[in-house]
């Protein structure tokens, strides 16, 4: 692995970590586009890599900080996590069956939809 690749990976990790701790995003919203732009990944590779990073407890320290301040309802976490696993299974099955162009369009549309809601909603 060359130095430029390592530096790109470090940048992606730090940026995703900071934004994850700061505003609760990092995986798909940060890592996927940066893996594509900086390292030339295709959409499937970027999404798979982003998900693989999240398998390990990379956000444990940030979660602990929020937990200490009383900002986490663990009952909600349990229910969401259980169904996140179910949704992740079915979503990945759909994603690997889509071609790159369509998957990029779906990804971009979801980002725009969320951004629009956040910027224009109450």
C-alpha positions as CSV (number, residue, x, y, z in Angstrom):
1,X,0.0,0.0,0.0
2,X,1.5,3.3,-1.0
3,X,1.7,6.4,1.2
4,X,-1.0,8.3,-0.7
5,X,-3.5,5.4,-0.2
6,X,-2.6,5.2,3.5
7,X,-3.0,9.0,3.9
8,X,-6.4,8.9,2.1
9,X,-7.5,6.1,4.4
10,X,-6.4,8.0,7.5
11,X,-8.3,11.1,6.2
12,X,-11.4,9.1,5.6
13,X,-11.3,7.5,9.0
14,X,-10.6,10.7,10.9
15,X,-13.3,12.7,9.0
16,X,-15.9,9.9,9.4
17,X,-15.0,9.6,13.1
18,X,-15.3,13.3,13.7
19,X,-18.6,13.7,11.9
20,X,-19.9,10.5,13.5
21,X,-19.2,11.9,17.0
22,X,-20.3,15.4,16.0
23,X,-23.5,14.9,14.1
24,X,-24.1,11.1,14.1
25,X,-23.1,10.5,10.4
26,X,-19.9,8.9,9.0
27,X,-20.6,5.6,7.4
28,X,-22.5,6.0,4.2
29,X,-22.6,9.8,4.1
30,X,-18.8,10.3,4.4
31,X,-17.0,7.1,3.8
32,X,-18.8,6.0,0.6
33,X,-18.3,9.3,-1.4
34,X,-14.7,9.7,-0.2
35,X,-13.7,6.1,-1.1
36,X,-15.1,6.7,-4.6
37,X,-13.5,10.1,-5.0
38,X,-10.1,9.6,-3.3
39,X,-9.4,5.9,-4.0
40,X,-11.5,5.2,-7.1
41,X,-13.7,2.5,-5.6
42,X,-16.9,1.6,-7.4
43,X,-20.2,2.1,-5.6
44,X,-20.4,-1.6,-4.5
45,X,-16.8,-1.6,-3.1
46,X,-17.3,1.7,-1.3
47,X,-20.6,0.6,0.3
48,X,-19.2,-2.8,1.3
49,X,-16.0,-1.3,2.8
50,X,-18.1,1.3,4.7
51,X,-20.3,-1.5,6.2
52,X,-17.2,-3.6,7.0
53,X,-15.7,-0.7,9.0
54,X,-18.8,-0.4,11.0
55,X,-18.7,-4.1,12.0
56,X,-16.1,-3.4,14.7
57,X,-17.1,-1.1,17.5
58,X,-15.6,2.0,16.0
59,X,-18.1,4.3,17.6
60,X,-17.8,2.9,21.1
61,X,-16.0,5.9,22.6
62,X,-18.4,8.3,21.1
63,X,-21.4,6.2,22.3
64,X,-19.9,6.2,25.8
65,X,-19.7,10.0,25.8
66,X,-23.3,10.3,24.8
67,X,-24.3,7.6,27.3
68,X,-22.5,9.4,30.1
69,X,-24.5,12.5,29.4
70,X,-27.8,10.5,29.4
71,X,-28.6,11.0,25.7
72,X,-29.2,7.3,24.8
73,X,-32.3,5.3,25.4
74,X,-31.0,1.7,25.2
75,X,-34.5,0.3,24.7
76,X,-34.7,2.2,21.4
77,X,-31.1,1.1,20.5
78,X,-32.0,-2.5,20.9
79,X,-35.1,-2.4,18.7
80,X,-33.4,-0.3,16.0
81,X,-30.3,-2.5,16.0
82,X,-32.3,-5.7,15.7
83,X,-34.2,-4.4,12.7
84,X,-31.1,-2.7,11.3
85,X,-29.7,-6.2,10.9
86,X,-32.8,-7.5,9.1
87,X,-32.9,-4.4,6.9
88,X,-29.2,-4.6,6.2
89,X,-29.5,-8.2,5.0
90,X,-32.3,-7.4,2.6
91,X,-30.8,-4.1,1.5
92,X,-27.5,-5.7,0.7
93,X,-29.2,-8.4,-1.4
94,X,-30.9,-5.7,-3.4
95,X,-27.8,-3.6,-3.8
96,X,-25.5,-6.3,-5.1
97,X,-28.1,-7.0,-7.8
98,X,-28.2,-3.5,-9.1
99,X,-25.7,-2.1,-11.7
100,X,-23.3,0.7,-10.7
101,X,-25.2,3.5,-12.4
102,X,-28.5,2.7,-10.8
103,X,-26.9,2.1,-7.3
104,X,-25.2,5.5,-7.5
105,X,-28.4,7.2,-8.5
106,X,-30.3,5.6,-5.6
107,X,-27.5,6.6,-3.2
108,X,-27.4,10.2,-4.4
109,X,-31.2,10.4,-4.3
110,X,-31.3,9.3,-0.7
111,X,-28.6,11.8,0.2
112,X,-30.5,14.6,-1.5
113,X,-33.8,13.6,0.1
114,X,-32.2,13.6,3.6
115,X,-30.4,16.9,3.0
116,X,-33.6,18.5,1.7
117,X,-35.5,17.4,4.7
118,X,-32.8,18.6,7.1
119,X,-32.4,21.9,5.4
120,X,-36.0,22.7,4.7
121,X,-37.9,20.8,7.4
122,X,-38.7,21.8,10.9
